[in-house]
Amino acid sequence: MFDSISDKFTDIVRQVSGKSKISEKNIQDAVDEIKIALLEADVNLRVVRRFVNRTIEEARGEKVLKSVDPGQQFIKIIYDRIVQLLGDEKSGLQLKGPDTVSVILMMGLQGSGKTTTAAKLAAKLAAEGRRPLLVAADLVRPAAVYQLQVLGDQIKVPVYAEVGEKDPRKVAVNSLKHAKKNQYNTVIIDTSGRMHLDESMMDEISGLYKAVKPDETLFVADAMTGQNAVTIAKEFEDRVGISGVVLSKFDSDTRGGAALSIRSVVGKPIKFIGVGEKISDLDPFYPERIAGRILGMGDVVSLVEKAQENFDEKEAAVLQKKMSSATFDLQDYLDQLQRMNKMGSLESLMEMIPGAKGNISEDDIDQKELKREQAIIQSMTPGERSNIRIIGPSRRKRIAKGSGTAVYDVNRLLKKFDKMRMTMKKFAKNKKYQASMLKQMGM
């Protein structure tokens, strides 16, 4: 995410943070680099000019030049300006109470990920205790209704559709009656898109808007399209009116132009970001957290939240007990690897760790090796996973064949695991050992 601009901003931060004194020339040089980085990231030109001018204006004051730590003060100004650019603070959905029907109208071009985003949002709201109803009002794209029904089945959220109906307004209006009758409190309407903006689409969306009077009108944009996404969002805002933006494919956006421009140009907040292909990969947008990642400062809060979603507190206590008694087995190890996979890609996790950006690469962690280890463990019987002592030569040969690996790979995993388990036992039981290890790690 934002690889290029993040690398450049991280370099700027490193150059400035170590200075005990800072001059106007230092500031100008850093701002020039920032300007180039933003333009290369496809950020709107007017947005770049405003960002640069405000940064220079604030940085040249006594607050920076005469502060005790001018480098850090300058970085704080850059951070604050990026947060402001992204929208200052998290902006959630404005929905009615649980006893009243709220309506969310999804809008966007064809291929932006609108239908998938509608399903992701429905799954998220269902997990939060609401009763969503998906509405198939995209009657233009072939198989759009079927796609939504398949996604609805996956997340166990009902889909309202009228086979053969040609008027999306009738479908939308009838869906509200269906929702009230069946006690659904959140109606999410998937609308038709086009490959390009055209009058018929805008007329259709305007008609839907007037017919259902939505509480939220969410524009879904492909983050990878940069300035094009911002231009289209502005058009939707001017013609229909939007309450917020969802940036899909955010995890694949290497430049960041859409995210860094859209709030300033359109005047509406980014509410959610699509961070992967899984239904669960829809996150609230936190400007301050994204700003921290762009500057290489990490995002510890999001990392902890992801860990809490995937690691149960009671299970963690049981796991700690197993570690201290050396009863931690290969099934436990496999469970932890699979939980780590649910938290996201290694790249996304490393972006959240302060100081990891630029210092740790995915090459430092052999992903192929981890997948190979999972395959080996999954080829074992439950008895073998719980007691590696019974895994003799013949069993190792069978496990290697079943996992598509070599006996050498099986031997290496068993040796590594045995050593790791003994280290865990020492670490869990010996406080002096813990202190020694932490000291070696510089903690």
Secondary structure, 3 states (H helix, E strand, C coil): CCHHHHHHHHHHHHHHHCCCCCCHHHHHHHHHHHHHHHHHCCCCHHHHHHHHHHHHHHHCCHHHHCCCCHHHHHHHHHHHHHHHHHCCCCCCCCCCCCCCCEEEEEECCCCCCHHHHHHHHHHHHHHCCCCEEEEEECCCCCCHHHHHHHHHHHHCCCEECCCCCCCHHHHHHHHHHHHHHCCCCEEEEEECCCCCCCHHHHHHHHHHHHHHCCCEEEEEEEHHHCHHHHHHHHHHHHHCCCCEEEEECHHHCCCCHHHHHHHHHHCCCEEEEECCCCCCCEEECCHHHHHHHHCCCCCHHHHHHHHHHHCCHHHHHHHHHHHHCCCCCHHHHHHHHHHHHHCCCHHHHHHHCCCCCCCCCHHHCCHHHHHHHHHHHHCCCHHHHHCHHHCCHHHHHHHHHHHCCCHHHHHHHHHHHHHHHHHHHHHHHCHHHHHHHHHHCCC
